């Protein structure tokens, strides 16, 4: 097993092989994470997890344990195999980006969109397309009967985690969301961690 620390407000990219388990851990509790997944086809990434195609494929706003996240080609890329958190996650809200923070009066603020590009570049990877809509783990945005969205503070506890099985060789990026102007994360910004259990339980 390998473990990668994701400092508050930053992101890390990891490469995983088909069959590996990827665990995203809320180290201190109450921290939202933006997760992205791309098929690992070389330095220039193209196919990636698609929130819209996943919702259409599973008829839910977010997969339940045993269901898969799909790419834009409707292929399973990750399957949710375990969730020790209260189970509230989001797949409607886009990654925070420079335009979002400019509108909030904080130009130059770190963002998940920029974190994604930085984390990929650190691994010698790039993605030329628009920022994919992320898998917002531990993020609480319930939909009311009127269709109204509520932005609630994450209620995940220290050590809570979601575990995903890679259905193909892929690159997973996790951003410990830097959003501190809208209180989606509790008690400021805190770290996340990524654990990888390699296929067969081998250590890296």
C-alpha positions as CSV (number, residue, x, y, z in Angstrom):
1,X,0.0,0.0,0.0
2,X,1.2,3.5,-0.8
3,X,0.0,6.8,0.8
4,X,0.1,10.3,-0.7
5,X,-0.6,13.3,1.5
6,X,-2.6,16.1,-0.1
7,X,-1.9,19.4,1.8
8,X,-4.7,21.8,2.4
9,X,-5.7,23.8,-0.7
10,X,-3.5,21.7,-3.1
11,X,-3.8,18.6,-5.3
12,X,-1.8,15.4,-6.0
13,X,-2.0,13.1,-9.0
14,X,-1.4,9.3,-8.7
15,X,-1.3,6.6,-11.4
16,X,-3.2,3.4,-10.7
17,X,-3.5,0.1,-12.5
18,X,-6.8,-1.7,-13.3
19,X,-7.8,-3.6,-10.2
20,X,-6.1,-1.2,-7.8
21,X,-8.1,0.3,-4.9
22,X,-7.9,4.1,-4.4
23,X,-8.9,5.4,-1.1
24,X,-9.6,9.1,-0.5
25,X,-9.3,9.9,3.2
26,X,-10.6,13.0,5.1
27,X,-7.7,13.1,7.5
28,X,-9.1,15.6,10.1
29,X,-12.8,15.6,9.0
30,X,-15.0,18.2,7.3
31,X,-12.9,18.7,4.2
32,X,-14.3,18.6,0.7
33,X,-12.2,17.0,-2.0
34,X,-12.5,17.3,-5.8
35,X,-11.5,14.0,-7.5
36,X,-10.8,13.6,-11.2
37,X,-10.1,10.4,-13.1
38,X,-8.5,10.1,-16.6
39,X,-7.7,7.0,-18.6
40,X,-3.9,6.5,-18.5
41,X,-2.9,6.6,-22.2
42,X,0.4,8.6,-22.0
43,X,1.5,12.2,-21.3
44,X,-1.5,13.8,-23.1
45,X,-4.7,12.7,-21.3
46,X,-8.1,12.7,-23.1
47,X,-10.8,10.4,-21.9
48,X,-12.0,11.1,-18.3
49,X,-14.7,10.6,-15.8
50,X,-18.0,12.3,-16.8
51,X,-20.5,13.3,-14.2
52,X,-23.2,13.7,-16.8
53,X,-22.7,10.3,-18.3
54,X,-22.5,8.7,-14.9
55,X,-25.8,10.2,-13.8
56,X,-27.4,9.0,-17.0
57,X,-25.9,5.6,-16.7
58,X,-26.9,4.9,-13.1
59,X,-30.1,7.1,-12.8
60,X,-28.8,8.7,-9.6
61,X,-27.1,11.9,-8.7
62,X,-24.1,10.0,-7.2
63,X,-23.2,6.3,-7.3
64,X,-24.1,4.0,-4.5
65,X,-21.6,1.4,-3.3
66,X,-21.2,-1.2,-6.1
67,X,-22.0,1.3,-8.9
68,X,-19.5,2.8,-11.3
69,X,-18.4,6.3,-12.5
70,X,-18.4,6.4,-16.3
71,X,-16.3,8.3,-18.9
72,X,-17.7,10.3,-21.8
73,X,-17.5,7.1,-23.8
74,X,-19.8,5.5,-21.2
75,X,-17.0,3.1,-20.0
76,X,-16.6,2.4,-16.3
77,X,-13.4,4.0,-15.0
78,X,-13.9,3.7,-11.2
79,X,-16.3,1.8,-9.0
80,X,-17.3,2.9,-5.5
81,X,-16.6,-0.2,-3.4
82,X,-16.7,1.3,0.2
83,X,-17.8,4.5,1.9
84,X,-17.2,4.9,5.6
85,X,-18.4,8.6,5.6
86,X,-22.0,9.7,6.2
87,X,-22.4,9.1,2.4
88,X,-23.1,12.7,1.3
89,X,-21.2,13.6,-1.9
90,X,-21.8,15.8,-4.9
91,X,-21.6,15.5,-8.7
92,X,-23.5,18.6,-9.7
93,X,-21.1,21.5,-8.8
94,X,-18.2,22.3,-11.1
95,X,-14.6,22.7,-9.8
96,X,-13.9,26.1,-8.3
97,X,-11.9,28.2,-10.7
98,X,-10.3,31.6,-11.0
99,X,-13.5,33.1,-12.4
100,X,-15.4,31.8,-9.3
101,X,-13.0,33.5,-6.9
102,X,-12.9,36.7,-9.0
103,X,-16.7,36.9,-8.7
104,X,-16.4,36.4,-4.9
105,X,-13.9,39.3,-4.7
106,X,-10.8,37.2,-4.3
107,X,-8.8,37.2,-7.6
108,X,-5.7,35.0,-7.4
109,X,-7.2,32.6,-4.9
110,X,-6.1,29.0,-5.3
111,X,-8.7,26.8,-7.1
112,X,-9.4,23.1,-7.8
113,X,-9.3,23.8,-11.6
114,X,-5.7,25.2,-11.3
115,X,-4.8,22.5,-8.8
116,X,-5.7,19.9,-11.3
117,X,-3.4,21.3,-14.0
118,X,-0.5,21.7,-11.5
119,X,-0.8,18.2,-10.2
120,X,-0.8,16.7,-13.7
121,X,2.2,18.8,-14.7
122,X,4.1,17.6,-11.6
123,X,3.7,14.1,-13.0
124,X,4.6,15.1,-16.6
125,X,1.0,14.9,-17.7
126,X,-1.4,17.4,-19.3
127,X,-5.0,17.7,-20.3
128,X,-6.0,20.1,-23.0
129,X,-9.8,20.1,-22.6
130,X,-12.0,22.1,-20.3
131,X,-11.8,21.2,-16.6
132,X,-14.0,18.1,-16.1
133,X,-16.8,18.2,-13.6
134,X,-15.3,16.6,-10.5
135,X,-16.4,13.9,-8.1
136,X,-16.9,16.1,-5.1
137,X,-16.3,13.8,-2.2
138,X,-17.7,14.7,1.3
139,X,-19.5,17.8,-0.3
140,X,-23.1,18.4,0.8
141,X,-25.3,20.0,-1.8
142,X,-28.8,18.5,-1.4
143,X,-31.5,19.2,-3.9
144,X,-34.7,20.5,-2.4
145,X,-38.2,19.7,-3.6
146,X,-38.3,23.0,-5.5
147,X,-35.0,22.1,-7.2
148,X,-33.1,24.6,-5.1
149,X,-29.5,23.7,-4.1
150,X,-28.3,24.1,-0.5
151,X,-24.6,24.6,0.2
152,X,-24.0,22.8,3.5
153,X,-20.8,22.2,5.5
154,X,-19.2,18.8,5.1
155,X,-20.1,16.4,7.9
156,X,-17.4,13.8,7.3
157,X,-15.4,12.7,10.4
158,X,-11.7,12.3,10.9
159,X,-10.5,9.2,9.0
160,X,-13.7,8.9,6.9
161,X,-12.9,7.6,3.4
162,X,-14.3,6.5,0.1
163,X,-12.7,3.6,-1.7
164,X,-12.7,3.3,-5.5
165,X,-11.6,0.4,-7.6
166,X,-9.9,1.3,-10.9
167,X,-11.6,-0.5,-13.8
168,X,-8.8,0.5,-16.2
169,X,-5.3,2.0,-15.9
170,X,-6.0,5.6,-14.9
171,X,-4.7,8.8,-13.4
172,X,-6.5,10.0,-10.4
173,X,-6.2,13.6,-9.1
174,X,-7.4,14.7,-5.7
175,X,-7.7,18.3,-4.7
176,X,-8.2,19.3,-1.0
177,X,-10.6,22.0,-2.1
178,X,-9.3,25.5,-1.2
179,X,-12.8,27.1,-1.1
180,X,-12.8,29.0,2.2
181,X,-15.1,31.9,1.2
182,X,-18.2,29.6,1.0
183,X,-18.2,27.3,4.0
184,X,-18.4,23.9,2.4
185,X,-15.5,22.6,4.4
186,X,-15.6,22.7,8.2
187,X,-13.1,24.6,10.4
188,X,-11.0,26.0,7.6
189,X,-8.8,24.0,5.2
190,X,-7.4,20.6,6.2
191,X,-5.5,17.8,4.4
192,X,-6.7,14.8,2.5
193,X,-4.8,11.6,1.8
194,X,-4.8,9.1,-1.1
195,X,-4.0,5.5,-0.3
196,X,-3.5,2.9,-3.1
197,X,-3.8,-0.8,-2.5
198,X,-2.3,-2.4,-5.5
199,X,-3.9,-5.3,-7.3
200,X,-3.1,-8.4,-5.2
201,X,-2.2,-6.3,-2.1
202,X,1.4,-5.6,-3.2
203,X,3.2,-2.6,-1.8
204,X,4.9,0.1,-3.8
